[in-house]
Amino acid sequence: MNPEYVRVLHVHKWFRRGSEQVDVLNDLTLQVAEGEFVGLMGPSGSGKTTLLNLIAGLDRPTSGEVWVKDQCISAMSEGQLAGWRTRGIGFVFQFYHLLPVLSAYRNVEMPLLLLPLTAAERKERVLTALDLVGLADRVHHRPGQLSGGQQQRVGIARAIVTDPDLIVADEPTGDLDAKSAEEILALLCELKTSLNKTIVMVTHDPRAAARADRVVHLEKGQLVTEPTPISAAM
């Protein structure tokens, strides 16, 4: 088994709604191995996206710790977190979050503008990322000129262009037809296999979850099962 890459340790997360305390995650502990593809499933309101946001450094736990590799990201300052997110993590969203006025190239290039790279270095990385997702011939197309599946490929290229070790994906196939969804899932599996990316994916779709190495189920802010890895059970 590969060493642990993500460690969520006894995490609680709650919000205030008026005078009421709303518990979202309750003493949750989860480990994800380096190079593992984990699916997060559960009903709406179970805490899946909150957990994903904690792992991605977009939110902080009320108590407990979140570690990624050898860094306790839940203890970082906002400035430290911003720098870590720029280099250490790739985000894939359900609705792509592409800028419609920019070409695929420019959309993928955006995360690199925060790094100390030359224009030539940025170009090499962008073209490599677009080639990896099979869009080398769509470099100058804007999102409106691309299918939903192609737009999600641009989103994945943008997620990997900084070469992060960790990719978090929130319902990456939720807005796609069945064929495009299968292509995106195959691409995520290829990133795991070929580039050893660690992937944590929220999904409602059992077909998407079946592509993961392991599926974790949440209910009312807690893990209800930690099943045998799918690959081991097949």
Secondary structure in CASP SS format (residue, H / E / C, confidence):
PFRMAT SS
TARGET T0000
AUTHOR 0000-0000-0000
METHOD secondary structure of the structure
MODEL  1
M C 1.00
N C 1.00
P C 1.00
E E 1.00
Y E 1.00
V E 1.00
R E 1.00
V E 1.00
L E 1.00
H E 1.00
V E 1.00
H E 1.00
K E 1.00
W E 1.00
F E 1.00
R E 1.00
R E 1.00
G C 1.00
S C 1.00
E E 1.00
Q E 1.00
V E 1.00
D E 1.00
V E 1.00
L E 1.00
N E 1.00
D E 1.00
L E 1.00
T E 1.00
L E 1.00
Q E 1.00
V E 1.00
A E 1.00
E C 1.00
G C 1.00
E C 1.00
F E 1.00
V E 1.00
G E 1.00
L E 1.00
M E 1.00
G C 1.00
P C 1.00
S C 1.00
G C 1.00
S C 1.00
G C 1.00
K H 1.00
T H 1.00
T H 1.00
L H 1.00
L H 1.00
N H 1.00
L H 1.00
I H 1.00
A C 1.00
G C 1.00
L C 1.00
D C 1.00
R C 1.00
P C 1.00
T C 1.00
S E 1.00
G E 1.00
E E 1.00
V E 1.00
W E 1.00
V E 1.00
K C 1.00
D C 1.00
Q E 1.00
C E 1.00
I H 1.00
S H 1.00
A H 1.00
M C 1.00
S C 1.00
E H 1.00
G H 1.00
Q H 1.00
L H 1.00
A H 1.00
G H 1.00
W H 1.00
R H 1.00
T H 1.00
R H 1.00
G H 1.00
I E 1.00
G E 1.00
F E 1.00
V E 1.00
F C 1.00
Q C 1.00
F C 1.00
Y C 1.00
H C 1.00
L C 1.00
L C 1.00
P C 1.00
V C 1.00
L C 1.00
S C 1.00
A H 1.00
Y H 1.00
R H 1.00
N H 1.00
V H 1.00
E H 1.00
M H 1.00
P H 1.00
L H 1.00
L H 1.00
L H 1.00
L C 1.00
P C 1.00
L C 1.00
T C 1.00
A H 1.00
A H 1.00
E H 1.00
R H 1.00
K H 1.00
E H 1.00
R H 1.00
V H 1.00
L H 1.00
T H 1.00
A H 1.00
L H 1.00
D H 1.00
L H 1.00
V C 1.00
G C 1.00
L C 1.00
A H 1.00
D H 1.00
R H 1.00
V C 1.00
H C 1.00
H C 1.00
R C 1.00
P H 1.00
G H 1.00
Q H 1.00
L C 1.00
S C 1.00
G H 1.00
G H 1.00
Q H 1.00
Q H 1.00
Q H 1.00
R H 1.00
V H 1.00
G H 1.00
I H 1.00
A H 1.00
R H 1.00
A H 1.00
I H 1.00
V C 1.00
T C 1.00
D C 1.00
P C 1.00
D C 1.00
L E 1.00
I E 1.00
V E 1.00
A E 1.00
D E 1.00
E C 1.00
P C 1.00
T C 1.00
G C 1.00
D C 1.00
L C 1.00
D C 1.00
A H 1.00
K H 1.00
S H 1.00
A H 1.00
E H 1.00
E H 1.00
I H 1.00
L H 1.00
A H 1.00
L H 1.00
L H 1.00
C H 1.00
E H 1.00
L H 1.00
K H 1.00
T H 1.00
S H 1.00
L H 1.00
N C 1.00
K C 1.00
T E 1.00
I E 1.00
V E 1.00
M E 1.00
V E 1.00
T C 1.00
H C 1.00
D C 1.00
P H 1.00
R H 1.00
A H 1.00
A H 1.00
A C 1.00
R C 1.00
A C 1.00
D C 1.00
R E 1.00
V E 1.00
V E 1.00
H E 1.00
L E 1.00
E E 1.00
K C 1.00
G C 1.00
Q E 1.00
L E 1.00
V E 1.00
T E 1.00
E C 1.00
P C 1.00
T C 1.00
P C 1.00
I H 1.00
S H 1.00
A H 1.00
A H 1.00
M C 1.00
END
